Amino acid sequence: MTILAVRMQRRSFLCALASLTAGFASSSTEAAERLRLAAFMVGLPLDHPIVLTRLGILKRLMVQRGWIEGQNIRYLVRSSNSDPQTLATTARELVGEAPDVIVAGSSTETAAILAATRTIPVLFSTASDPVGSGFVRSLERPEGNATGFSNNEPSMAAKWVDLLREIAPATLRIGVIFNPASAAAGGVTYVEHLSRSASEVGISLVSAPVSALSEIEPALAELAAQPGTGLFFPPDSFTFRNARVIAPLVAKYRMPTMYPYETFVEAGGLISYTGGRDESDLVMASYIDLIFRGANVAELPVQFSRSFELVINEKTAMALGLTIPLSLRVRASRIVS
Protein backbone atom coordinates (compact mmCIF):
# COMPACT_ATOMS: atom_id res chain seq x y z
CA MET A 1 0.00 0.00 0.00
CA THR A 2 1.37 3.43 -0.93
CA ILE A 3 1.81 6.26 1.60
CA LEU A 4 -0.95 8.21 -0.16
CA ALA A 5 -3.30 5.25 0.06
CA VAL A 6 -2.48 4.80 3.75
CA ARG A 7 -3.20 8.50 4.40
CA MET A 8 -6.50 8.31 2.54
CA GLN A 9 -7.45 5.23 4.51
CA ARG A 10 -6.66 6.98 7.79
CA ARG A 11 -8.61 10.08 6.76
CA SER A 12 -11.64 7.97 5.94
CA PHE A 13 -11.32 6.18 9.25
CA LEU A 14 -11.11 9.44 11.18
CA CYS A 15 -14.25 10.74 9.48
CA ALA A 16 -16.02 7.52 10.42
CA LEU A 17 -15.19 7.68 14.13
CA ALA A 18 -18.51 9.27 15.05
CA SER A 19 -20.55 6.55 13.37
CA LEU A 20 -18.34 3.84 14.86
CA THR A 21 -18.86 5.29 18.32
CA ALA A 22 -22.61 5.35 17.78
CA GLY A 23 -22.52 1.71 16.76
CA PHE A 24 -20.65 0.67 19.88
CA ALA A 25 -22.92 2.83 22.03
CA SER A 26 -26.04 1.06 20.85
CA SER A 27 -24.66 -2.35 21.75
CA SER A 28 -22.64 -1.48 24.87
CA THR A 29 -24.96 0.45 27.19
CA GLU A 30 -24.20 -1.72 30.19
CA ALA A 31 -20.44 -1.44 29.67
CA ALA A 32 -20.70 2.36 29.59
CA GLU A 33 -22.36 2.41 33.03
CA ARG A 34 -19.29 1.07 34.86
CA LEU A 35 -16.91 3.69 36.29
CA ARG A 36 -13.88 3.68 33.99
CA LEU A 37 -10.35 4.82 34.79
CA ALA A 38 -8.40 6.75 32.15
CA ALA A 39 -4.77 7.20 33.14
CA PHE A 40 -2.30 9.68 31.66
CA MET A 41 1.48 9.79 31.80
CA VAL A 42 3.30 12.93 30.70
CA GLY A 43 6.85 14.24 30.83
CA LEU A 44 5.97 17.86 31.56
CA PRO A 45 5.04 19.10 35.05
CA LEU A 46 1.34 18.63 35.83
CA ASP A 47 0.82 22.39 36.14
CA HIS A 48 2.41 23.13 32.75
CA PRO A 49 0.05 25.11 30.47
CA ILE A 50 0.29 22.50 27.70
CA VAL A 51 -0.75 19.70 30.07
CA LEU A 52 -3.63 21.70 31.55
CA THR A 53 -4.88 22.82 28.13
CA ARG A 54 -4.74 19.40 26.49
CA LEU A 55 -6.35 17.63 29.43
CA GLY A 56 -9.12 20.23 29.55
CA ILE A 57 -9.86 19.81 25.83
CA LEU A 58 -9.92 16.03 26.12
CA LYS A 59 -12.30 16.10 29.08
CA ARG A 60 -14.71 18.32 27.14
CA LEU A 61 -14.56 15.95 24.17
CA MET A 62 -15.25 13.01 26.48
CA VAL A 63 -18.31 14.80 27.91
CA GLN A 64 -19.60 15.14 24.35
CA ARG A 65 -19.33 11.35 24.11
CA GLY A 66 -21.27 10.80 27.32
CA TRP A 67 -18.35 10.32 29.73
CA ILE A 68 -18.87 12.54 32.78
CA GLU A 69 -16.06 12.84 35.33
CA GLY A 70 -17.15 11.40 38.68
CA GLN A 71 -20.16 9.63 37.16
CA ASN A 72 -18.84 7.05 34.71
CA ILE A 73 -15.20 8.06 34.29
CA ARG A 74 -12.35 9.23 36.47
CA TYR A 75 -8.93 10.52 35.48
CA LEU A 76 -5.50 9.77 36.90
CA VAL A 77 -2.58 11.90 35.70
CA ARG A 78 1.07 11.25 36.53
CA SER A 79 4.27 12.98 35.42
CA SER A 80 7.78 11.59 35.22
CA ASN A 81 8.99 15.23 35.25
CA SER A 82 11.29 14.26 32.38
CA ASP A 83 13.50 12.37 34.81
CA PRO A 84 14.93 9.17 33.27
CA GLN A 85 15.49 7.81 36.78
CA THR A 86 11.79 7.92 37.68
CA LEU A 87 10.35 7.13 34.24
CA ALA A 88 10.13 3.35 34.70
CA THR A 89 8.92 3.68 38.30
CA THR A 90 6.14 6.09 37.33
CA ALA A 91 5.04 3.78 34.50
CA ARG A 92 4.91 0.73 36.80
CA GLU A 93 2.94 2.65 39.43
CA LEU A 94 0.43 3.79 36.83
CA VAL A 95 0.02 0.24 35.49
CA GLY A 96 -0.46 -0.93 39.08
CA GLU A 97 -3.61 1.18 39.28
CA ALA A 98 -5.17 -1.16 36.67
CA PRO A 99 -6.62 1.58 34.44
CA ASP A 100 -8.90 0.76 31.53
CA VAL A 101 -6.65 2.75 29.19
CA ILE A 102 -3.37 4.67 29.47
CA VAL A 103 -2.61 7.76 27.39
CA ALA A 104 1.10 8.53 26.92
CA GLY A 105 2.35 12.03 26.22
CA SER A 106 5.26 11.13 23.94
CA SER A 107 7.42 8.30 22.62
CA THR A 108 9.47 8.34 25.83
CA GLU A 109 6.44 7.71 28.04
CA THR A 110 5.00 5.20 25.58
CA ALA A 111 8.16 3.09 25.68
CA ALA A 112 8.19 3.08 29.48
CA ILE A 113 4.52 2.09 29.72
CA LEU A 114 4.82 -0.69 27.14
CA ALA A 115 7.78 -2.06 29.09
CA ALA A 116 5.42 -2.35 32.07
CA THR A 117 2.33 -3.78 30.35
CA ARG A 118 1.41 -5.60 27.19
CA THR A 119 -2.25 -6.03 28.10
CA ILE A 120 -3.67 -2.63 29.11
CA PRO A 121 -4.62 -0.55 26.04
CA VAL A 122 -2.08 2.24 25.49
CA LEU A 123 -2.70 5.34 23.36
CA PHE A 124 0.21 7.59 22.37
CA SER A 125 -0.92 11.19 21.84
CA THR A 126 2.20 11.70 19.77
CA ALA A 127 4.78 9.15 18.69
CA SER A 128 6.75 10.30 15.69
CA ASP A 129 7.91 6.87 14.52
CA PRO A 130 5.65 4.24 16.12
CA VAL A 131 6.75 1.42 13.81
CA GLY A 132 10.48 2.16 14.11
CA SER A 133 10.08 2.49 17.87
CA GLY A 134 8.44 -0.93 18.06
CA PHE A 135 5.15 0.34 19.45
CA VAL A 136 3.07 -1.12 16.61
CA ARG A 137 3.66 -3.73 13.96
CA SER A 138 2.02 -1.69 11.21
CA LEU A 139 0.23 1.64 10.97
CA GLU A 140 -2.99 0.15 9.57
CA ARG A 141 -3.23 -2.73 12.03
CA PRO A 142 -1.10 -2.27 15.19
CA GLU A 143 -1.69 -5.87 16.39
CA GLY A 144 -0.49 -5.13 19.94
CA ASN A 145 -1.87 -3.15 22.86
CA ALA A 146 -0.88 0.28 21.54
CA THR A 147 -2.04 2.74 18.89
CA GLY A 148 -2.54 6.49 18.67
CA PHE A 149 -1.52 9.63 16.83
CA SER A 150 1.61 11.02 15.21
CA ASN A 151 2.16 14.46 13.74
CA ASN A 152 5.77 14.23 12.50
CA GLU A 153 6.40 11.02 10.59
CA PRO A 154 9.88 10.36 9.10
CA SER A 155 8.64 10.73 5.51
CA MET A 156 8.35 14.48 6.19
CA ALA A 157 12.14 14.67 5.90
CA ALA A 158 12.04 15.83 2.27
CA LYS A 159 9.74 18.72 3.20
CA TRP A 160 11.97 19.79 6.08
CA VAL A 161 15.03 19.81 3.79
CA ASP A 162 13.21 21.70 1.02
CA LEU A 163 11.90 24.38 3.38
CA LEU A 164 15.32 24.94 4.93
CA ARG A 165 16.84 25.34 1.46
CA GLU A 166 14.04 27.70 0.46
CA ILE A 167 14.63 30.10 3.33
CA ALA A 168 18.43 29.63 3.38
CA PRO A 169 19.55 28.83 -0.22
CA ALA A 170 23.25 28.90 0.72
CA THR A 171 22.87 25.77 2.87
CA LEU A 172 25.43 23.15 1.78
CA ARG A 173 25.16 20.68 4.65
CA ILE A 174 22.78 19.97 7.50
CA GLY A 175 23.75 19.03 11.03
CA VAL A 176 21.18 16.86 12.83
CA ILE A 177 21.17 17.22 16.61
CA PHE A 178 19.21 14.75 18.77
CA ASN A 179 19.40 12.62 21.89
CA PRO A 180 19.30 8.91 20.96
CA ALA A 181 17.84 8.09 24.39
CA SER A 182 14.71 10.18 23.81
CA ALA A 183 14.34 10.66 20.04
CA ALA A 184 11.85 8.38 18.29
CA ALA A 185 13.53 5.08 17.33
CA GLY A 186 16.77 6.53 18.67
CA GLY A 187 16.76 9.06 15.84
CA VAL A 188 17.91 6.42 13.36
CA THR A 189 14.88 6.52 11.06
CA TYR A 190 14.95 10.31 10.82
CA VAL A 191 18.66 10.43 10.03
CA GLU A 192 18.17 7.84 7.28
CA HIS A 193 15.27 9.73 5.69
CA LEU A 194 17.01 13.09 6.01
CA SER A 195 20.22 11.71 4.52
CA ARG A 196 18.41 10.42 1.45
CA SER A 197 16.43 13.63 0.97
CA ALA A 198 19.51 15.84 1.43
CA SER A 199 21.68 13.82 -0.95
CA GLU A 200 19.05 14.11 -3.68
CA VAL A 201 19.55 17.89 -3.71
CA GLY A 202 23.32 17.82 -3.27
CA ILE A 203 23.43 18.54 0.47
CA SER A 204 25.56 16.53 2.89
CA LEU A 205 24.28 15.43 6.29
CA VAL A 206 26.15 15.31 9.60
CA SER A 207 24.69 13.36 12.52
CA ALA A 208 25.42 15.02 15.89
CA PRO A 209 23.94 12.94 18.74
CA VAL A 210 24.06 14.36 22.26
CA SER A 211 23.20 12.90 25.64
CA ALA A 212 23.04 16.00 27.83
CA LEU A 213 22.19 19.67 27.54
CA SER A 214 25.82 20.56 28.21
CA GLU A 215 26.83 18.76 25.00
CA ILE A 216 24.69 20.90 22.68
CA GLU A 217 26.85 24.03 22.59
CA PRO A 218 30.07 22.13 21.78
CA ALA A 219 28.17 20.34 18.98
CA LEU A 220 26.95 23.68 17.65
CA ALA A 221 30.44 25.18 17.76
CA GLU A 222 31.89 22.25 15.82
CA LEU A 223 29.16 22.38 13.17
CA ALA A 224 29.39 26.17 12.82
CA ALA A 225 33.09 25.94 12.02
CA GLN A 226 32.20 24.97 8.43
CA PRO A 227 30.43 27.71 6.42
CA GLY A 228 27.14 26.86 4.74
CA THR A 229 25.93 24.65 7.59
CA GLY A 230 22.27 24.56 8.54
CA LEU A 231 20.65 22.55 11.32
CA PHE A 232 17.69 20.31 11.97
CA PHE A 233 16.38 19.06 15.31
CA PRO A 234 14.22 15.94 14.70
CA PRO A 235 11.28 15.09 16.99
CA ASP A 236 12.80 14.45 20.40
CA SER A 237 11.23 14.97 23.83
CA PHE A 238 14.62 15.97 25.27
CA THR A 239 15.25 18.85 22.87
CA PHE A 240 11.56 19.86 22.99
CA ARG A 241 11.69 20.25 26.78
CA ASN A 242 14.79 22.42 26.40
CA ALA A 243 13.58 24.51 23.46
CA ARG A 244 13.93 27.81 25.31
CA VAL A 245 17.57 27.03 26.08
CA ILE A 246 18.46 25.56 22.68
CA ALA A 247 17.00 28.27 20.41
CA PRO A 248 19.14 31.10 21.88
CA LEU A 249 22.24 28.88 21.70
CA VAL A 250 21.59 28.21 18.02
CA ALA A 251 21.14 31.94 17.40
CA LYS A 252 24.55 32.55 18.97
CA TYR A 253 26.21 30.41 16.27
CA ARG A 254 24.17 31.95 13.45
CA MET A 255 23.07 28.82 11.61
CA PRO A 256 19.69 28.63 9.84
CA THR A 257 17.71 25.93 11.58
CA MET A 258 14.58 23.92 10.89
CA TYR A 259 12.56 22.62 13.85
CA PRO A 260 9.64 20.17 14.12
CA TYR A 261 7.76 22.28 16.69
CA GLU A 262 6.73 25.95 16.76
CA THR A 263 7.85 26.14 20.40
CA PHE A 264 11.40 26.62 19.14
CA VAL A 265 10.38 29.44 16.80
CA GLU A 266 8.52 31.19 19.59
CA ALA A 267 11.79 31.01 21.58
CA GLY A 268 13.79 32.59 18.73
CA GLY A 269 14.29 29.73 16.29
CA LEU A 270 14.10 30.40 12.55
CA ILE A 271 11.47 28.08 11.08
CA SER A 272 9.30 25.10 11.99
CA TYR A 273 7.07 22.74 10.05
CA THR A 274 4.88 20.29 11.90
CA GLY A 275 1.72 18.29 11.63
CA GLY A 276 -1.25 19.88 13.41
CA ARG A 277 -1.71 18.73 17.00
CA ASP A 278 -5.40 19.63 17.33
CA GLU A 279 -6.41 16.38 15.65
CA SER A 280 -4.65 14.45 18.40
CA ASP A 281 -7.27 15.49 20.96
CA LEU A 282 -10.07 14.18 18.73
CA VAL A 283 -8.29 10.89 18.11
CA MET A 284 -7.53 10.37 21.82
CA ALA A 285 -11.12 11.07 22.89
CA SER A 286 -12.60 8.93 20.11
CA TYR A 287 -10.25 6.01 20.75
CA ILE A 288 -10.77 6.10 24.53
CA ASP A 289 -14.52 6.08 23.92
CA LEU A 290 -14.29 3.20 21.44
CA ILE A 291 -12.09 1.13 23.78
CA PHE A 292 -14.46 1.73 26.70
CA ARG A 293 -17.32 0.48 24.52
CA GLY A 294 -15.55 -2.70 23.49
CA ALA A 295 -13.28 -1.90 20.53
CA ASN A 296 -10.01 -3.84 20.23
CA VAL A 297 -7.00 -1.51 20.43
CA ALA A 298 -5.06 -3.85 18.13
CA GLU A 299 -7.50 -3.07 15.31
CA LEU A 300 -7.48 0.74 15.65
CA PRO A 301 -5.05 2.21 13.06
CA VAL A 302 -2.46 4.83 13.90
CA GLN A 303 -3.67 8.27 12.82
CA PHE A 304 -1.54 11.05 11.34
CA SER A 305 -2.04 14.79 10.83
CA ARG A 306 -4.16 15.95 7.94
CA SER A 307 -3.06 19.58 8.34
CA PHE A 308 0.38 21.14 8.73
CA GLU A 309 1.71 24.33 10.27
CA LEU A 310 4.58 26.44 8.91
CA VAL A 311 5.85 29.05 11.39
CA ILE A 312 8.68 31.52 10.68
CA ASN A 313 10.45 34.00 12.95
CA GLU A 314 10.98 37.19 10.93
CA LYS A 315 13.29 38.81 13.47
CA THR A 316 15.57 35.76 13.45
CA ALA A 317 15.59 35.68 9.64
CA MET A 318 16.70 39.33 9.58
CA ALA A 319 19.42 38.64 12.15
CA LEU A 320 20.76 35.90 9.87
CA GLY A 321 20.66 38.18 6.85
CA LEU A 322 17.90 36.12 5.26
CA THR A 323 14.88 37.40 3.36
CA ILE A 324 11.69 35.41 3.75
CA PRO A 325 10.60 34.73 0.15
CA LEU A 326 7.04 35.50 -0.86
CA SER A 327 6.52 31.79 -1.60
CA LEU A 328 7.01 31.07 2.11
CA ARG A 329 5.09 34.08 3.37
CA VAL A 330 1.91 33.08 1.59
CA ARG A 331 2.16 29.50 2.86
CA ALA A 332 3.08 30.33 6.46
CA SER A 333 0.49 29.60 9.12
CA ARG A 334 2.09 32.30 11.23
CA ILE A 335 5.02 34.71 11.07
CA VAL A 336 6.49 35.63 14.45
CA SER A 337 7.78 39.19 14.53
DRENKEVO-203816 format. One line per 8 residues: number of its first residue (from 0); their letters; for each residue x, y, z of C-alpha. Coordinates in nm, 2 decimals, m for minus. Layout:
N
NUM> A> X:Y:Z  ...
END
This chain:
337
0> MTILAVRM> 0.00:0.00:0.00  0.14:0.34:m0.09  0.18:0.63:0.16  m0.10:0.82:m0.02  m0.33:0.53:0.01  m0.25:0.48:0.38  m0.32:0.85:0.44  m0.65:0.83:0.25
8> QRRSFLCA> m0.74:0.52:0.45  m0.67:0.70:0.78  m0.86:1.01:0.68  m1.16:0.80:0.59  m1.13:0.62:0.92  m1.11:0.94:1.12  m1.42:1.07:0.95  m1.60:0.75:1.04
16> LASLTAGF> m1.52:0.77:1.41  m1.85:0.93:1.50  m2.05:0.66:1.34  m1.83:0.38:1.49  m1.89:0.53:1.83  m2.26:0.54:1.78  m2.25:0.17:1.68  m2.07:0.07:1.99
24> ASSSTEAA> m2.29:0.28:2.20  m2.60:0.11:2.08  m2.47:m0.24:2.18  m2.26:m0.15:2.49  m2.50:0.04:2.72  m2.42:m0.17:3.02  m2.04:m0.14:2.97  m2.07:0.24:2.96
32> ERLRLAAF> m2.24:0.24:3.30  m1.93:0.11:3.49  m1.69:0.37:3.63  m1.39:0.37:3.40  m1.04:0.48:3.48  m0.84:0.67:3.21  m0.48:0.72:3.31  m0.23:0.97:3.17
40> MVGLPLDH> 0.15:0.98:3.18  0.33:1.29:3.07  0.68:1.42:3.08  0.60:1.79:3.16  0.50:1.91:3.51  0.13:1.86:3.58  0.08:2.24:3.61  0.24:2.31:3.28
48> PIVLTRLG> 0.00:2.51:3.05  0.03:2.25:2.77  m0.07:1.97:3.01  m0.36:2.17:3.16  m0.49:2.28:2.81  m0.47:1.94:2.65  m0.64:1.76:2.94  m0.91:2.02:2.96
56> ILKRLMVQ> m0.99:1.98:2.58  m0.99:1.60:2.61  m1.23:1.61:2.91  m1.47:1.83:2.71  m1.46:1.59:2.42  m1.52:1.30:2.65  m1.83:1.48:2.79  m1.96:1.51:2.44
64> RGWIEGQN> m1.93:1.13:2.41  m2.13:1.08:2.73  m1.84:1.03:2.97  m1.89:1.25:3.28  m1.61:1.28:3.53  m1.71:1.14:3.87  m2.02:0.96:3.72  m1.88:0.71:3.47
72> IRYLVRSS> m1.52:0.81:3.43  m1.23:0.92:3.65  m0.89:1.05:3.55  m0.55:0.98:3.69  m0.26:1.19:3.57  0.11:1.13:3.65  0.43:1.30:3.54  0.78:1.16:3.52
80> NSDPQTLA> 0.90:1.52:3.53  1.13:1.43:3.24  1.35:1.24:3.48  1.49:0.92:3.33  1.55:0.78:3.68  1.18:0.79:3.77  1.03:0.71:3.42  1.01:0.33:3.47
88> TTARELVG> 0.89:0.37:3.83  0.61:0.61:3.73  0.50:0.38:3.45  0.49:0.07:3.68  0.29:0.27:3.94  0.04:0.38:3.68  0.00:0.02:3.55  m0.05:m0.09:3.91
96> EAPDVIVA> m0.36:0.12:3.93  m0.52:m0.12:3.67  m0.66:0.16:3.44  m0.89:0.08:3.15  m0.66:0.27:2.92  m0.34:0.47:2.95  m0.26:0.78:2.74  0.11:0.85:2.69
104> GSSTETAA> 0.24:1.20:2.62  0.53:1.11:2.39  0.74:0.83:2.26  0.95:0.83:2.58  0.64:0.77:2.80  0.50:0.52:2.56  0.82:0.31:2.57  0.82:0.31:2.95
112> ILAATRTI> 0.45:0.21:2.97  0.48:m0.07:2.71  0.78:m0.21:2.91  0.54:m0.23:3.21  0.23:m0.38:3.04  0.14:m0.56:2.72  m0.22:m0.60:2.81  m0.37:m0.26:2.91
120> PVLFSTAS> m0.46:m0.05:2.60  m0.21:0.22:2.55  m0.27:0.53:2.34  0.02:0.76:2.24  m0.09:1.12:2.18  0.22:1.17:1.98  0.48:0.91:1.87  0.68:1.03:1.57
128> DPVGSGFV> 0.79:0.69:1.45  0.56:0.42:1.61  0.67:0.14:1.38  1.05:0.22:1.41  1.01:0.25:1.79  0.84:m0.09:1.81  0.51:0.03:1.95  0.31:m0.11:1.66
136> RSLERPEG> 0.37:m0.37:1.40  0.20:m0.17:1.12  0.02:0.16:1.10  m0.30:0.01:0.96  m0.32:m0.27:1.20  m0.11:m0.23:1.52  m0.17:m0.59:1.64  m0.05:m0.51:1.99
144> NATGFSNN> m0.19:m0.32:2.29  m0.09:0.03:2.15  m0.20:0.27:1.89  m0.25:0.65:1.87  m0.15:0.96:1.68  0.16:1.10:1.52  0.22:1.45:1.37  0.58:1.42:1.25
152> EPSMAAKW> 0.64:1.10:1.06  0.99:1.04:0.91  0.86:1.07:0.55  0.83:1.45:0.62  1.21:1.47:0.59  1.20:1.58:0.23  0.97:1.87:0.32  1.20:1.98:0.61
160> VDLLREIA> 1.50:1.98:0.38  1.32:2.17:0.10  1.19:2.44:0.34  1.53:2.49:0.49  1.68:2.53:0.15  1.40:2.77:0.05  1.46:3.01:0.33  1.84:2.96:0.34
168> PATLRIGV> 1.95:2.88:m0.02  2.33:2.89:0.07  2.29:2.58:0.29  2.54:2.31:0.18  2.52:2.07:0.47  2.28:2.00:0.75  2.37:1.90:1.10  2.12:1.69:1.28
176> IFNPASAA> 2.12:1.72:1.66  1.92:1.48:1.88  1.94:1.26:2.19  1.93:0.89:2.10  1.78:0.81:2.44  1.47:1.02:2.38  1.43:1.07:2.00  1.18:0.84:1.83
184> AGGVTYVE> 1.35:0.51:1.73  1.68:0.65:1.87  1.68:0.91:1.58  1.79:0.64:1.34  1.49:0.65:1.11  1.49:1.03:1.08  1.87:1.04:1.00  1.82:0.78:0.73
192> HLSRSASE> 1.53:0.97:0.57  1.70:1.31:0.60  2.02:1.17:0.45  1.84:1.04:0.15  1.64:1.36:0.10  1.95:1.58:0.14  2.17:1.38:m0.10  1.90:1.41:m0.37
200> VGISLVSA> 1.96:1.79:m0.37  2.33:1.78:m0.33  2.34:1.85:0.05  2.56:1.65:0.29  2.43:1.54:0.63  2.62:1.53:0.96  2.47:1.34:1.25  2.54:1.50:1.59
208> PVSALSEI> 2.39:1.29:1.87  2.41:1.44:2.23  2.32:1.29:2.56  2.30:1.60:2.78  2.22:1.97:2.75  2.58:2.06:2.82  2.68:1.88:2.50  2.47:2.09:2.27
216> EPALAELA> 2.69:2.40:2.26  3.01:2.21:2.18  2.82:2.03:1.90  2.69:2.37:1.77  3.04:2.52:1.78  3.19:2.22:1.58  2.92:2.24:1.32  2.94:2.62:1.28
224> AQPGTGLF> 3.31:2.59:1.20  3.22:2.50:0.84  3.04:2.77:0.64  2.71:2.69:0.47  2.59:2.47:0.76  2.23:2.46:0.85  2.07:2.26:1.13  1.77:2.03:1.20
232> FPPDSFTF> 1.64:1.91:1.53  1.42:1.59:1.47  1.13:1.51:1.70  1.28:1.45:2.04  1.12:1.50:2.38  1.46:1.60:2.53  1.52:1.88:2.29  1.16:1.99:2.30
240> RNARVIAP> 1.17:2.03:2.68  1.48:2.24:2.64  1.36:2.45:2.35  1.39:2.78:2.53  1.76:2.70:2.61  1.85:2.56:2.27  1.70:2.83:2.04  1.91:3.11:2.19
248> LVAKYRMP> 2.22:2.89:2.17  2.16:2.82:1.80  2.11:3.19:1.74  2.46:3.25:1.90  2.62:3.04:1.63  2.42:3.20:1.34  2.31:2.88:1.16  1.97:2.86:0.98
256> TMYPYETF> 1.77:2.59:1.16  1.46:2.39:1.09  1.26:2.26:1.38  0.96:2.02:1.41  0.78:2.23:1.67  0.67:2.60:1.68  0.79:2.61:2.04  1.14:2.66:1.91
264> VEAGGLIS> 1.04:2.94:1.68  0.85:3.12:1.96  1.18:3.10:2.16  1.38:3.26:1.87  1.43:2.97:1.63  1.41:3.04:1.25  1.15:2.81:1.11  0.93:2.51:1.20
272> YTGGRDES> 0.71:2.27:1.01  0.49:2.03:1.19  0.17:1.83:1.16  m0.12:1.99:1.34  m0.17:1.87:1.70  m0.54:1.96:1.73  m0.64:1.64:1.57  m0.46:1.44:1.84
280> DLVMASYI> m0.73:1.55:2.10  m1.01:1.42:1.87  m0.83:1.09:1.81  m0.75:1.04:2.18  m1.11:1.11:2.29  m1.26:0.89:2.01  m1.02:0.60:2.07  m1.08:0.61:2.45
288> DLIFRGAN> m1.45:0.61:2.39  m1.43:0.32:2.14  m1.21:0.11:2.38  m1.45:0.17:2.67  m1.73:0.05:2.45  m1.55:m0.27:2.35  m1.33:m0.19:2.05  m1.00:m0.38:2.02
296> VAELPVQF> m0.70:m0.15:2.04  m0.51:m0.38:1.81  m0.75:m0.31:1.53  m0.75:0.07:1.56  m0.51:0.22:1.31  m0.25:0.48:1.39  m0.37:0.83:1.28  m0.15:1.11:1.13
304> SRSFELVI> m0.20:1.48:1.08  m0.42:1.60:0.79  m0.31:1.96:0.83  0.04:2.11:0.87  0.17:2.43:1.03  0.46:2.64:0.89  0.58:2.90:1.14  0.87:3.15:1.07
312> NEKTAMAL> 1.04:3.40:1.29  1.10:3.72:1.09  1.33:3.88:1.35  1.56:3.58:1.34  1.56:3.57:0.96  1.67:3.93:0.96  1.94:3.86:1.21  2.08:3.59:0.99
320> GLTIPLSL> 2.07:3.82:0.68  1.79:3.61:0.53  1.49:3.74:0.34  1.17:3.54:0.37  1.06:3.47:0.02  0.70:3.55:m0.09  0.65:3.18:m0.16  0.70:3.11:0.21
328> RVRASRIV> 0.51:3.41:0.34  0.19:3.31:0.16  0.22:2.95:0.29  0.31:3.03:0.65  0.05:2.96:0.91  0.21:3.23:1.12  0.50:3.47:1.11  0.65:3.56:1.45
336> S> 0.78:3.92:1.45
END
